Structure formats: structure tokens, C-alpha cells
Amino acid sequence: MNRPSLVLKWIGSIICCLSLFNAGCAHKIHVAPSPPTVAETPIPSSVQVIVPFLALKGADHMPGIALLQWPAKDLRAAAIGYIQQRRTFDAAGDAPGDLALIMKAWLTMLSRWEYRYILRLETEIGPADRPAVKSYVVEKEAVGSSVRWITASDQDPIAQVVQTAFDDLFTQIEADYALYRTTKSTEGKN
């Protein structure tokens, strides 16, 4: 094969890859978990939900693999909606409240026979402007398909892992009801 033919094939390959990239090779994730239960007694405080980062690592970042886009603000909105539906606290939002819930998140993707999605949440809760009263660590895993051709290949297992992680996390927080009730009443006396 002559040199001009190789150059044309190379340029054609690059153009094809760029057009595929621009056509939407990124899997844009949105989660909206729904609690399986409602808190028996909401913690009598408002909470500000802060997600300073959502780190993505693993098989997604290998060359030729569709990119995964899941912004931290989506996880924050999911946590606020979940808390509001579950009624873990009197109120939840992104505005300052009686308490601050800081959730740091890592999503790791592993690929062997099928993709595995591991979500780690490190969460601290405490009065705003003060050290955390308590920390929680939750790590959950979901299994996906062996290929990631469409967004649902990532969306479904990520939605599943967020659901199980939130169910576990907020069950633990609700079990500490007395700790947060005491925190608010102590704050009011100062």
C-alpha cells in the first residue's frame, strides 16, 4: 500500500473517532433514588447537603471506552430529594441549615467478566461551622453488563448502587436520632 493511502486511512480513522465522540459517546448519568420507607420520627433539624466532589475512577477512563459523566450536583440533588421523601430531617436543601451533611463520594468501575460499580460514601454530619458530630462510611456494589454500549448500561447499576447506599446510610443516621436531637437543643442553649 502506498504512503498517500495510509495517510488517508489514518485521517479517515481520526475523523470517524471525532464524529463518534461528538455524537455522544458520553453516558450522562442521573439518579433519583426513592426511599423504601419513611422515618418514624424526623430529626428535628434542617440539614444542608454538601457534596464537595464525586470522583470517578476505573475502567471508564481507559482509551476507547465511552466516558461517564455524573456531576456531583446530581448526587447532591438525589440526596436532598431522598431525605425529603424519607423525612429523615425536618427539612433538607442546599441552603445553610441547623446541620451540615457533607458527603464525599467515589465511584469505582472494575471490568472482568462484567462491569462492577462500587460506590463509597464518606459522610459527616454536624452543626454548620463546627466539627462533625458523627461520621458514616458506606460502600456498596452493583453488577452491570459485560458491555457499555448504551447509557442504560451504566445508568441502571449506578442507580441501584446509589439506592442501596442511601438506604443503608440514612438508616444509620436515623438510628442516631437522639444524638442529633441533643445537638440542636445544645446549640439553642449557647
C-alpha positions as CSV (number, residue, x, y, z in Angstrom):
1,M,0.0,0.0,0.0
2,N,1.4,3.4,-0.9
3,R,2.0,6.2,1.6
4,P,-0.9,8.5,0.5
5,S,-3.4,5.7,1.0
6,L,-2.1,5.1,4.5
7,V,-2.3,8.8,5.3
8,L,-5.9,8.9,4.0
9,K,-6.9,5.9,6.1
10,W,-5.3,7.4,9.2
11,I,-7.1,10.7,8.6
12,G,-10.3,8.9,8.0
13,S,-10.0,7.0,11.2
14,I,-9.4,10.2,13.2
15,I,-12.4,11.9,11.6
16,C,-14.5,8.8,12.4
17,C,-13.4,8.8,16.0
18,L,-14.0,12.5,16.4
19,S,-17.5,12.2,14.9
20,L,-18.3,9.4,17.3
21,F,-17.0,11.4,20.2
22,N,-19.1,14.4,19.2
23,A,-22.2,12.2,18.6
24,G,-22.5,11.5,22.3
25,C,-20.2,8.8,23.5
26,A,-20.5,10.1,27.0
27,H,-23.0,8.3,29.2
28,K,-24.7,11.1,31.2
29,I,-26.0,9.7,34.5
30,H,-28.9,11.0,36.5
31,V,-30.1,9.2,39.7
32,A,-33.3,9.7,41.6
33,P,-33.5,7.1,44.4
34,S,-36.7,6.7,46.3
35,P,-36.7,5.6,49.9
36,P,-38.4,2.2,50.7
37,T,-39.7,3.7,54.0
38,V,-40.4,6.9,55.8
39,A,-38.7,7.9,59.0
40,E,-40.9,7.2,62.0
41,T,-39.7,10.5,63.7
42,P,-37.9,13.1,61.7
43,I,-34.8,14.5,63.3
44,P,-36.0,18.0,64.4
45,S,-33.4,19.9,62.4
46,S,-32.9,21.3,58.9
47,V,-29.9,20.0,57.0
48,Q,-27.7,21.5,54.3
49,V,-26.5,18.8,51.9
50,I,-23.0,19.4,50.5
51,V,-21.3,17.1,48.0
52,P,-17.8,18.7,47.6
53,F,-16.8,16.1,45.0
54,L,-17.7,12.9,43.2
55,A,-14.6,11.1,42.0
56,L,-14.9,8.7,39.1
57,K,-12.2,6.1,38.5
58,G,-11.6,2.8,36.8
59,A,-12.5,1.2,33.5
60,D,-14.3,4.3,32.3
61,H,-11.0,6.1,31.8
62,M,-9.4,3.6,29.5
63,P,-8.8,4.6,25.9
64,G,-11.7,3.8,23.5
65,I,-14.2,3.4,26.3
66,A,-17.3,5.6,26.5
67,L,-17.0,8.3,29.0
68,L,-19.1,8.5,32.1
69,Q,-20.5,11.9,33.1
70,W,-22.0,12.1,36.6
71,P,-21.7,15.5,38.2
72,A,-21.6,15.9,42.0
73,K,-24.6,18.3,41.8
74,D,-26.7,15.3,40.6
75,L,-25.7,13.3,43.6
76,R,-26.5,16.3,45.9
77,A,-29.9,16.7,44.3
78,A,-30.6,13.0,44.7
79,A,-29.6,13.1,48.4
80,I,-31.8,16.2,49.0
81,G,-34.8,14.5,47.3
82,Y,-34.2,11.2,49.1
83,I,-34.1,13.0,52.5
84,Q,-37.2,15.0,51.8
85,Q,-39.2,11.9,50.7
86,R,-37.9,9.8,53.6
87,R,-38.3,12.7,56.1
88,T,-35.1,11.9,57.9
89,F,-34.8,15.6,58.9
90,D,-37.4,18.3,59.2
91,A,-36.0,19.9,56.1
92,A,-33.2,19.4,53.6
93,G,-31.7,21.6,50.9
94,D,-28.6,23.2,49.6
95,A,-29.1,26.4,51.8
96,P,-27.5,26.6,55.2
97,G,-29.4,24.7,57.9
98,D,-29.1,23.7,61.6
99,L,-26.8,20.9,60.5
100,A,-24.5,20.3,57.5
101,L,-24.3,16.9,55.9
102,I,-21.1,16.6,53.9
103,M,-21.0,13.7,51.5
104,K,-17.8,12.8,49.7
105,A,-18.2,10.2,47.0
106,W,-16.1,7.8,44.9
107,L,-17.4,5.6,42.1
108,T,-15.0,2.9,41.0
109,M,-15.7,0.8,37.9
110,L,-14.0,-2.5,37.5
111,S,-14.2,-4.8,34.5
112,R,-13.7,-8.5,34.5
113,W,-16.5,-10.6,33.0
114,E,-19.0,-7.9,33.7
115,Y,-18.7,-4.3,34.9
116,R,-18.8,-3.7,38.7
117,Y,-19.7,-0.4,40.1
118,I,-18.5,0.3,43.7
119,L,-19.8,3.5,45.4
120,R,-18.1,4.7,48.6
121,L,-19.8,7.5,50.6
122,E,-17.9,9.2,53.4
123,T,-20.5,11.3,55.2
124,E,-20.1,13.7,58.2
125,I,-22.9,15.5,60.0
126,G,-22.6,18.3,62.5
127,P,-23.6,21.8,63.2
128,A,-22.6,24.3,60.5
129,D,-19.2,26.0,61.3
130,R,-18.3,23.2,63.8
131,P,-16.6,19.8,63.7
132,A,-18.8,16.9,62.7
133,V,-20.8,15.1,65.4
134,K,-20.5,11.8,63.7
135,S,-19.1,10.2,60.5
136,Y,-20.5,7.4,58.4
137,V,-18.9,5.2,55.7
138,V,-21.0,3.2,53.3
139,E,-19.6,1.1,50.5
140,K,-22.0,-0.7,48.1
141,E,-21.5,-2.6,44.9
142,A,-23.7,-3.4,41.9
143,V,-23.0,-5.6,38.9
144,G,-23.7,-4.3,35.4
145,S,-23.5,-5.9,31.9
146,S,-20.3,-7.1,30.1
147,V,-20.5,-4.2,27.6
148,R,-21.3,-0.5,27.9
149,W,-22.8,0.3,24.5
150,I,-25.7,2.5,25.7
151,T,-26.2,4.9,28.7
152,A,-28.5,2.4,30.4
153,S,-25.5,0.1,30.7
154,D,-24.1,2.5,33.3
155,Q,-27.3,4.2,34.4
156,D,-29.1,1.1,35.8
157,P,-26.3,-0.3,38.0
158,I,-25.3,3.2,39.3
159,A,-28.9,3.9,40.2
160,Q,-29.0,0.6,42.0
161,V,-25.8,1.2,43.9
162,V,-26.9,4.7,45.0
163,Q,-30.3,3.3,46.2
164,T,-28.7,0.7,48.4
165,A,-26.0,3.1,49.7
166,F,-28.6,5.7,50.6
167,D,-30.9,3.1,52.2
168,D,-28.0,2.0,54.4
169,L,-26.7,5.5,55.2
170,F,-30.0,7.0,56.2
171,T,-31.0,4.0,58.3
172,Q,-27.7,4.6,60.3
173,I,-28.4,8.3,60.6
174,E,-32.0,7.7,61.8
175,A,-30.6,5.2,64.4
176,D,-28.6,8.2,65.8
177,Y,-31.8,10.3,66.3
178,A,-31.0,11.2,69.9
179,L,-27.5,12.4,69.0
180,Y,-28.8,15.0,66.6
181,R,-31.8,16.0,68.7
182,T,-29.3,16.6,71.6
183,T,-27.0,18.6,69.2
184,K,-29.8,21.0,68.2
185,S,-31.0,21.6,71.8
186,T,-27.4,22.1,73.0
187,E,-26.9,24.7,70.1
188,G,-30.0,26.6,71.2
189,K,-28.8,27.0,74.8
190,N,-25.4,28.6,73.8
